[in-house]
Amino acid sequence: MTRTLLTGNAAAAWGARLAAADYVPAFPITPQTEIIETISAWARSGDMPGRITMFESEHSMLTAAGAAAATGVRVFTATSSQGLLYGLEMLYACAGWRAPFVLVNVSRGLAAPITLEADHNDVLAARDSGALQIHCASCQEVVDSVLMAYRLAEHPAVRLPAIVNVDGFQLSFTREPVDLPDARAAADFVGPFAPGALKFRASTPISQAVAVLGGSAYSYFRYEMQRAAEAALAAHETVAEDFARRFGRRYAAAEAYRMDDAEYAFLMIGSFATKARDAVDRLRRQGRRIGLVRPRLVRPFPAAHIAALLWKTKAVAVVDQNLSLGAGGILAGEVASALYGASTRPLIASYVGGLGGRDIGADEFDAIAAELQDAAARGQAPKPRLLFTADELREVRKMQAVAAVERHELEAAP
Amino acid sequence: MTMPAAPEARFARMKDLPSTHLLGAGTAMCGGCGGLMAVKQVYDVLGPNTVFVNAAGCMTLLSTYPFTPFRGSWLYTAMASAPAGAQGVRDALDILRASGRMKADEDMQVVVLAGDGSSNGMGLSATSGAIDRALDFIYLCYDNEGYGNTGQQSSAATPHGAATPTETGGARGRKKDLFAIWAAHDPAYVATVSPSEPLDLARKIEKARSMKGPRLVIAFAPCPTGWTYDPERSVEIGHLAVKSGLWPLKEYEGGRTVHTLKPHPRVPVEEYLRLQGRYRHLFEPARDEAAIAEIQAGVDAYWAKAG
């Protein structure tokens, strides 16, 4: 084990290296590019025996990722945002091929307007693709999750692609101390790639990814994928246990922080959940019984884990760093659905914040906590809120004023 | 001292063509499908140690669960990225061989199978990328001059004047010169073939098979349902396309393009056009002399330049 300072991007690259990925189809996109540059340098120096091939698009990159996995090698790839959407057709397809590989998505808000900083609309657009999703909150978690993702993706009962989500900027470009597992220990944990019968060899011809005609055959294979994705929940328990035994770090499908006696809770995914964690500590010092639930697995969705953590609370604030336009925060709906069957359940308050890297301030967490308490007292959930401050609005108005003056001057010019 | 025989010399006469056929019968293709004729002939030369990487099109229905007519392997990808799929398979096979996880005799020829819609349209970027990366693969485009699988809407390969469901008055486009687009990348080999000319086809596929790098072939694929003619005339239409000079048989290699058959004398294009419903508007209710002459002039200009 080596302790070193790594960015989230470098941690992702180390994950691929320690998992001994054979093949890395790649395409550059901010803020992910550092990952493929790092791997490219290792491939050139021989530090990583894998082969990297640059493609002309993410659509091609993901096609090659699935095709190589279907041929029988371990594949790693990475993208962000627009790139994930450009390749999304193939993510759905590769899941259907039952081609296991690991894709690191470095989250970045989606156009339009085009932007660089993080939110989760990109990765959640892949929510229904069949690819598993692990969301990270620290650089340590990035390298560990890549290793665990290979075990999950390649599990014989699963065989699906797995996405490890790393928030752009907050994690991708932030250096944190990381314990790097030794190469041999990591290799022992991940094991060799076992393609089983799904591989292309001259002596064992096979047709993969063939068409079906009619709903019954289609439904059969889609249900098989659902079973496989569900199987990843149980597999995660085994894999996490094995990981903890070998490396001393334990990862839950949904991480609980100070939830034991909590009456209230924040629920968040990704690196911004560390802001909620900080708020929990501060609010606890003020005597509030509040905690944090941070699902690491988003697909499969650990509904039972989340319900078990939350059913006793009075109110939970789901802070979504995404926005399903016309509906609201995506996780708020998923959490509500996870809790609906419980005999007692908390009120659910929905907040949307952190879009395009917008900060969520300590004062906002405090206001949310106060709203939760108020909601519990009144027995009614507050209306969903889109977090935005008066100061921010003033800044935007200022930009609009500048734009108006510029236009006026242009029009006045001879 | 004698020069070693060129691999294509294996096919000197018609009786040298493979007499056993590899592709299974009973596929979902239409009767008289020119694309299927081309695939059959190509497959006989390539042999079963192939993995076809397919782009969305008519041929996608060849492998429909739980059946396949192939003795070798198959991977359906998507409409835009079959060459990238071929890259993934090729790279993986190379990795497996280099790392000693796969023996040489388990290796296969990787073959993209795509229609003209994919090849001239959304798949062109992926093809350009694959050639640029010097991918070791064969690309077979069956050119039925339209989006055949969805009912022959106009593609970028639809010839000028042909009626399609999206251009009922005749296509305005001029049929992209895919051969020239590919050749501009200077790959190892580019060729046009026609299943109506099986000897020429077999020689070119055998030649491609013996080479390394990107090898791209466009097969003329008469389409009875899309072009509207009786399925029994597919071979005849293929002959007329070559004899009229509308479908030049040629190959590109090492910077040079050579025509493997120069039709002389050329039959008037009219003989080819009038057999097909897609050109009926040029003859009925009244002959459109200008349009027919324009198509003839295009062919004459091509051959004047080709020499």
Interface residues (C-beta under 8 A of the other chain):
Chain A: D22 Y23 P25 P49 G50 R51 T53 M54 F55 E56 S57 H59 S60 M61 T63 A64 A65 G66 A67 A68 A69 A70 T71 G72 V73 E89 M90 A93 W97 F200 R201 A202 S203 P205 I206 S207 Q208 A209 V210 A211 V212 L213 A217
Chain B: P48 N49 V51 V53 T60 L61 S63 T64 Y65 T68 F70 R71 G72 S73 W74 L75 Y76 T77 A78 A80 S81 A82 P83 A84 G85 A86 Q87 G88 V89 D91 A92 L93 D94 I95 L96 S99 R101 M102 D105 E106 D107 M108 S125 A126 S128 G129 D132 R133
